[in-house]
Amino acid sequence: MFDNRLLKDVYLGLCFVMVFNSFNILSSVQKTMTASIEKDNPSVHLDGYISLGIVYTALSFGMWLSPGIIAKTGPKYAMIIGTSFYFLYMFSFFTEQSLWIYLGAGICGFGGSLLWTGQANYIVLNSEIGKVYSGIGVFWILYQSSHFFGNMIIYFQFNDIHRSVDRSMRTRIVFTLLGFVVVAILMMLGIRPPLRHNDQQKIARSPGNEILKASKILITPQMLMLIATMITTGIHLTFMSILSASMSFSKYLSDNSKELAPLCGIVQGFGEISGGILSIVVGGRKICKLRPMISLALICNLISYTITFLALPNNAARFYTDDLPIMPLPSWLLVIGAVLSGTGDACLHTEMYDNLGAMYPNDSASAFAVFKFIRSIATGGSFYYGKYLGLYAQLVILVVLNVLSWILYHYVQWFMFASSSAIANPPEQVIDTSNSNKAKCEMEMDRKTCPE
């Protein structure tokens, strides 16, 4: 018989597959769609990169408000509200007006803060304390499959998307996106309550208290030491997009190099799924006092950066180029580099989820809000400087951050986590599983009949 927690994690992952099938398609075709809108209507001034920048800006600032909202609504309804905001963003493309699309982008970013903070809070509450890696591994495999399916849809259904997008095609795309989101919202209504509850905290906390709580968590020594890892996750996320763009901008690779971008996204999806599987298999373990997941992330990322440095020209990160790379490599090595970039991203994220879930089991919404805030700022900032720096300079930044984050992460594990976990997780807050009747009742989610 399947573990009830596993089924809930699988169901949550399927909900996110539907949401991000839609969002990933929009992210991939948005620049082309907005350019086509401007071509058809010269009075409209739109830029897909500005729209995505607004999304990440609103997401980062929304992270400070999301824990307080979740304290009132619970993670389930916070995720439903957040997904509804994604619907409004995609619906705004029907107007084909810059004001409404940019406003929709801001709404979507705030919705993303509710969606992701609610997801992290739900995963932690649905896991045994200190064993978040299993739940996040299952969720990550399903969530990242949305990248695979989204890029497959782009490659086969919208294979001419990079040439021109007329009004009928744009309408068809938006209807497709909205359909995915509507299905996701309906599915989320069926999400069951997590394993653990914090009813007393839910009543006592206000949005202002949650902002204060998140601020206090941000300035704790262990969280400050983890900032380098959070920044690395954000900038590496940008690198994955830059890798796809650089492959499509490198004319020496193919006569129709634009097709390489969705193909790169597909193999990166395989890497993300592989990282999720690794989280289930080795997550939570230590080898020679080292956390294997963060070490695997470092190895995968450094190999991916090396392949990218050798096989792609410096200018490919910014525009189409006929330049040759330092060392032209076989195409299959670039495929391996793309896979490893996805695996490294998955290892970084699942390890951070597991670590923060163990450090802050009863304040997971605030802790993950801090994490997502810093990551979003790093992602937005790296997209900005990516317009001015060549590929090689960006790779140097990534290498330095990856090594620094590996060192500081293990410093937290070796010298800080033992004492901080005792503070963050006092014994009286742990579920008393020795009371079999109460534990059984809580597992069945029948709180009204549980003994006090």
N, C-alpha and C positions, 0 to 999 in steps of 0.2 A: 504493500500500500504506500502511495506517495506521501511524503512529509507535507503537512498542510502549509508550512512556511514556504516550501519549494514551489508549490502550486501558486501561492500568492505572488512570489517573485516572478514566476513565469508569466503570470497574467499581467502584472505591471509592465514587464518588458514588452509584451505584445501591444499594450496600449501605446507605448513610446514608439514602437515600430510604425504605427499608423501616423502618429504626429510627425515624426521626423522623416518618413518617406516624403511627406508633403514639403516640409521646410527645407530639406536637402535639395529637392528638385528646384525649389524657388531660388535658393542660394546659388545654384549652378547656372541657372538661365537668367537670373535677374539682370545682370549687366547687359545682356543682349536684348532682353525685353524692353528695358528702359531706353536703350539706344533706338530701338524700333519705334517706340512711342514718340520720341523726339523727332524722328525722321518723318513720321506721319503727321505730327502736329508740332511745327517749329516753335510755337509759342510756349510749349511745355519744356521745362528744364529739369531733367531728372538724371541722377547718377546712382547706379546700383551700389557702388562702394560707399557712397555717403549714406544710403539707406541702411546698409549693413552696419556702418559705423554708429548710426543712431540706435540700432538694435542693441549693440554691445554696450553703449553708454548708458542707456536706460536700464539694461540688465544689471550693470555693476551697481548703480545707485539704488535700484529696486531691492537689491540684496539686503540693505539695511532695514527695509520695511517688512520684508517677507516673513521673518521669524515671528513678529508680532501678529501678523495676519493669520499665520498657521496656528499660533496659540489660541486663536478664537475659532477658526474653522476646522482645524485638524488637517492632516496632510492630504486626505482624499479630495475634499472640496477645494482646497487650495490648488491642487493640480487641475481640477476641472475648470476653475476660474482662469487659471493660466492658459490652458489650452483654448478656451473661448477667445482670449485675446489674440492668439495665433490666428484664429478664424477671422477676426476683424482685420488683421493685417493683410491677409491674403485677399479678403473681400475688397480692400481698398484699391487693389489693382484694376477692378472693374471701372473705377472712376477715371483712371489714367490721368490724374491730376497730381502734381508734385506735393501740394499741401496735404492732401488726404493720405497719400502713400507715405510721406515722411511722418505724419502723425500716427499712422498705423504702425510704422516701424517702432516708434517710441512706446506705443501700447504693447506691441509684441515683446519688446525687451523687458518691460515690467512684468508681463505675463510669464516670460521665461524665468524670472527670479522666483515667482511663486511655484512654477512647475518643477524646477530643479531643486529648490530647497525642500519642497514637499516630498519629492522623490527620495532625496537623501534621508530625510526624517523618517519616512515610511520604511525604508530598507533597514535602518538602524533599529527601529522599534520592532521590526519583524524578525530580527536576528537575535541570537543569544549574545549576551554581553561579551565582547572580545572576539566574536566570531563573525564579523560583518563580511569577511572576505568571501564566504560561500554565497551569501545572498547577492552581493554586488557582482560576483563572477557570473552568476546565472543571468542577472539583469543585463550585464554588459554585453554578453553574447547576443542576446535578443535585440537590444537597442542598436548595437553596431551593425546588425544585419540590415537595418534600415538604410545605411549608407550603401550597402551592396545592392539592394533592390532599387533604391533611388537612382543610382548611377546606371543600372541596367535599363530602367525606364527611359532615362535620358538618351542612352546610347541607341536603343532600338525604336522607341516610340517617337522621340523627337530628334532623330538623327540629323536633321537639317537645321537644328536650332541655332547653330553658330553662323548661318548665312543671313537669314532674314526671318522675322516673325511678324506676319501680318495680323490684322485685328482678329480674324476668325481663329487663328492659331493661338493668339494670346488668350482669347476667351476660353478655348478648349483647355489650355493649361490651367487657368484659374479654376475652372469647374473641377478639374481633376484634383487639384490641391485641396479645395474645399470639401470634396467628397471624402478624402482621407481623414481630414480633421473632424468632420461630423461623426464618422465611424469611431474615431478615438474617443470623443466626448461620450458617446453612448456606451462604449466599453468601460470607461472610467466610472460610470454610475454603478457598475457591478463590482468595483473593488471592495474586498472585504476588509474589516478592521485588522490592524497588525497584531502581532503576538502580545506586545506590551502596551500599556496605556499609562498616561500621566494625567489623570483627571484632575488631581489637586493643582498641579502646575498650570493646567489649561485654564482653570478658573481664576487662579491668583495672578497670572501674568497679564500685562497690558502691552500694547505695541511699544510704548515708551520704555517699559522695563526691558523688553526684548532688544531694543536698540542699545540700551545701556549694557545689557548682558553681552551682546556681540562686541561692543567696544572694549569691555574688560577682557574678553577672550582674546581679542586681537593683540593686546599689549602684554599678555602672559609670556614669560621667557620661552616656553616651548613652542608657542605659536609664532613668535618672532623668528625663531630659528628655522621654522618650516616655510617662511615666506619665499625663500629661494626656490624651493620645490614647487610652490604654487605658481610662481612666475614662470618657471620652466614649463609647467603643463600648459600655460597660456600661450607662450611663444612657440612651443613645439606644435601646438594646434595650428598656429599660423603657418608654420613651416610645411605642414602637410598640404595646405592649400597652395603655398608657393611652389612646392615640388610638382604638383599637378600643372600649375601654370607654366613653370619653367620647361617642363617636358613638351607642352603644347607650343611654347614660343621658340623651341630649338628646331629650326628648320632642317638641320642636318639629320635629325632622327627619322623623319618621314616626310613624304610628299604632302600628306594631309595630317600634319602634326596635331591639329585641333582635336582629332579623335583620341589622342593619348590622354587628355584630361579625365574624361569619364572612366577610361580603362585604369588609370592610376587610382582613381577613387574606388574602383571595384576591388583591386588587389589590396589596397589599404584596408578595406572592409574585412578581407580575409585575415589580415594581420591583427586587427582589433578583436576579431572573434577568437583567434589563437591566444591573444593575451587574456581574454576572459576565461578561457579553458585553463590556462596556466594559473590564474588566480584561484580557481577551485582546487587544483591539484596541489600547488605548493604554497598558497596563501596562508599567512599566519605562522609559518615555520621560520626557523633560523638555521643557517649553515655557517659554522665557525663564527658565531655571533653576528652574522650579517643577514639582513633581510633579503632573501633571494629575488623578490619581485622588483625592488628598487635597483638591485644590481643588474638584473636582466634588462631593465629599462635603459640603464646606462650603456650596456653593451650593444643592445639593438640600435639605440639612437646614434652612438658613435660610428657604428658600421654604416648606417644609412647616410650620415653626414659625409663620411669619407667617399662613399660611392657617388653621392651627389656632387661633391667637390671635384672629383676627377672626371665625371661623365657629362657634366652640363656646363655651358659657358656662363661667365659671370653676369652678363647682361640679360640672360634669359629670364631672370626674376621680374623684369620690368617691361620688356617689349620683345617683339619678334626680332630674331637675330640670325644672321648667317655665320656667326662666329663658331669656331670649333672649340671644344673643351680642352682641358689640359691633357687628358688621355682618353680618347674615344674608346668606350667599353662596349661589350656586347649588350644588346637590348635586355637580355634576360637578367643581367646584373642590376639594371635599373629597376626591373620588376621586383627583384629581391630587396633592393633598397626601399622601394615603396611599401612592400609587405612589412619590413622591419620597422619602418616609421610608424605604421599602425600598431604593431605589437608593442613598441616602446611606449606609445601613447596609452594603450590599455593598461600596461604594467604600472605606469605612473599614477593613473587615475584610480585604479582599483586599490593600489597600496595606500593612497591618500584617504580613500573612503574607509578602509579598514582601520587605519591608524587614528583618524579623527573619531570614528565611531567608538573605538576603545577608550580614547582619552576623554571624550565627552558623551557618554551614553545617555545622559539625561538632559543634555543641552545640545543635541545634535543639530537642530534647526539653526541655532545661532552659530555654531562652529562651521557648518557647511556654508552658511551665508557669507562668513568671512572668507572662506576658501574660494567660493565662486566670485566674490567681489574682486579679490586680488587677481585671480585668473583672468577675469573679464577685462580688467584694466590692462593687464599684460598683453592680452590678445589684441585689444584695440590699439594700444601703443605700438605694437610690432607691425600691425597692418599699416600704421601711419609711416613709420620709418622705413618700411619695406618699399615705399614708393621712391625713396631717395638712395638707399644703400643697395649695392650689388649683392649677388648671391653669396659670394665668398665672405664678405663682411658679416652677413647675417649668420652664416655657418660658424664663424669664430665666436660670435655672441652665444650661440646655442651650445657649443662645446664647453665654453667657460661656465655657463650656467648649469649644465648637466653635471659636471664634475663637482662644482661647488655645492649643488643641492644634494648630491650623493653623500658628501662629507658631512654636511650639517644635519641631514636626515638621520644618519647613524649616530651622530653626537646626541641628538634628542633621544634616540632609542637606548643608547648605552648609559647616559648620565642623567637624563631628565625624566623619562617616561615612568620609571619605577615609582618615583615620589609623586609625580603629578597625577598618576592614575589613582593613587590612594585618595587624593583630594577630590578628583572629578567623579569618583565612583565609591562613595562611602558605603560600608557594608549594609546599613539599614535600607538603602535604596534598591538593593538587588532583590529580585523576585524570590521569595521563599518557596523553592520547589519541593521542600521536604513535606509541605502540606499537600498531600496528593489530591485531595478534593478541590482545593483552591486552584492548584496548578492545572488540573484537568478542566476546571470550569473556565479559566482564563484562556486555555488553548482552544476551547470551543466558542470563545467570544460571547459568553453569556454572562455578562457582568452583573446583571440584576440579581442573579441567584447566587453569586459568589459570597462565601463567608467573609466577613470583615476581620 
